[in-house]
Amino acid sequence: MLKFLSISLLLSPLLFISSNSFAHGKLNADELKTRFSDSTQHCRKEKDKSTCTTFFAADGSIKRRMHADGKRRDGTWMVKTEENQLCITWTGKKKALCFDAYMNKDGTMDMYKKGKHLSTVITFFKGNVEGL
């Protein structure tokens, strides 16, 4: 019994992480279009914890401003329907970055590329509320 309890205690954090990370599951193409089109988001890059504001225009254009240095970037965005992925192509880049998006219970959204958690969308607002 003690051995079973020890194993259960060791594995329980893994179960918690798994259920929390994907609480509401992966968004499908329609959900991605609805969530991102004509919306402003505050986001955090997981690598360095830097934050940014990004506006996804309904016409497929995108604008981002980093909070620390004010650096701006623009490009285009689209949803890959078959893959249920959000794809961003920054100006000057040839290849799109495509993400799987997972909603969390707290309303944040985790963005994954090839299984790696790269960024988190912290808040969503309808429209270009920060004039990007």
N, C-alpha and C positions, 0 to 999 in steps of 0.2 A: 504493500500500500504506500509506503514512504517513497519507494522508487517511482511509482506512478505519479504521486503528488509532485515530486521533484521535476520530472519530465514535463508535467503539465504547467508548472510554474515557469520553466524555461521557455516553453513554446507560447505561453499566453501573450507576451509582448508582440510576437510576430502576428498573431491573430488580430490583435488590436490595431496594429499598423495597417494590415491589409484591409480591414473593414473600414477604417477611418479614411484611408487614402482614396478609396473608390466608393464612398458612401452612396452617391446617387448614380454612379456609373458613367460610362463614356457617352458623350453627346453624339447624336447622329447628325447627318448633314443639315436637315431642316432646323434642328435645335441650334447648331452652330451659326447658320445664317441669321436666325432670329436674334440670337444673343449678341452677335458681333456687328451686324449691319447698323450703321448710324449710331454707334455707341462709343463712349469714352471710358477707358479703364485705367485704374491705377494698378501697376504690376510690380513684381519683385523678381529679380533674377536670382536663382538659387545659388549660383556659383559664388557670387561676391556680395549678395544681399543688397545690391544697388536697386533703386526704385525708379520708376518712370511713369509717364502718362502717355497713353496711346489712343488715337482716334481712328476708328475704322469707318470710313465714309461708305454710304450706300452704293456709290459708283465704283467701289473696288479700290479706292486709294487709301493709303494709310499714312499717318504722321505720328512720330514719337518724339518725346522730349525727356531726356534723363534729368532727374531731380538734382543730383550733385553738381553737375557742371553746366546744365542747360543745353547740352549738345542735342542737336535735332537730326532726325533721319526721316526719310519718306520712301515710299514705294507703293506696291500694290498687294492686295490680299484677295484670296478666293477660297472657296470650300470645294475640296475634292469629294464629290458625291459618293463614289464607289468605296472610297477608303474612310469616309467620315472623318476627314482631317481638315484643319485650318492651315492654309499655306500662305506664307508671306515671302515676297521677293523685294528685298531692299534695293533702291536705286544704286546702280553700279555693280550689283551682284548678278551672276548668271543663273544661279541655282536657287530655287525656292526652299525655304525652311518649312517643313510640314509637321504639324503637331496633332497629337491625340489630346482631347480635352476631357477632363473628368471633374464633375461637380462634387463638392464636399458638403457635408451637413451644415457647415457654418456659412455657406453661400460663396465661398471662395472657389476658384477653379484652378486645378493643377494642369499644367501643360507639359506633355511628354513628347520627346523625339526619340524614336527607336528605343523605347523603354526607359529612357533616362528623364527624370524630373528636372526640367530646365528653368521653368518660371511658374509663378503663381499670380493669377489675377485676383486682386484683393477686393476691389469694388468696381461696380458697373454703373454707368449713368447713360440715359438716353440722350442722344444728340452730342454736339461738339461743345460741351459745357466749359471747356478751357480755351476755346478759340485757337486750336492747333491748325 
